[in-house]
């Protein structure tokens, strides 16, 4: 869990993106959203899921900075929502 906390502590994203992600956590349903976001790399452990989500979010962040046509802000925020919700769930368990 410490490495997850470390990764989250160094995560620096625009304020508007984080606000959108925080607002989206109320509608987050892990049973519906995680399989879509994780695809074939679905892990049973919460830390494994968070690691995969963080890895993919880092890719989206690189795309955001480079601004290629492939970047999807909505998809990026979906990953941030999942990260925030899964971390909250992990902390509360």
Secondary structure, DSSP 8 states (H G I E B T S, - for coil): -HHHHHHHHT----HHHHHHHHHHGGG--HHHHHHHHHGGG--SSHHHHHHHHHHHHHHHHHHHHHT-TT--HHHHHHHHHHHHHHHHHHHH-
